[in-house]
Structure formats: C-alpha cells, structure tokens
Amino acid sequence: MLGTQEIIIIALIILLLFGGKKIPELMKGLGKGVKSFKDGMNGIENNLSSDKTSADNKEQSPNQENEK
C-alpha cells in the first residue's frame, strides 16, 4: 500500500515533469478514458443480458408448444 509520503512524492514528480498547466488536461483525458471504458463495459453487459434473455425465450417457446 502507498502511504501519504509516497503519494506526495509521486504528485510532486508529476508536477515537475508535466507542469501545473498540463495536469488538468491530463486528468480530463484520463476521465474521458475511464468514462469510455465504463460505457463499453455497460454495452457488453447489456448485450450479454439481451442474448441470454433471447436464448431463454427460445428455450421456453418449444416447451409452450408441447403443452398445448
């Protein structure tokens, strides 16, 4: 685990490398990347759940015809 001192040192190194004006731009890009990743994961989950639902419906259809 990272302690408080390590986090402060890492933050200072990033500040020195990129400068104060570039950090907000970097964080904005990072935020957009995370949002895009989450949207993609949600899309995959929705596709999987809709595929499972359609597969369940196909399995139930023959059973319902046999009961009639």
Secondary structure as UniProt FT lines:
FT   HELIX           4..18
FT   TURN            20..21
FT   HELIX           22..67
//
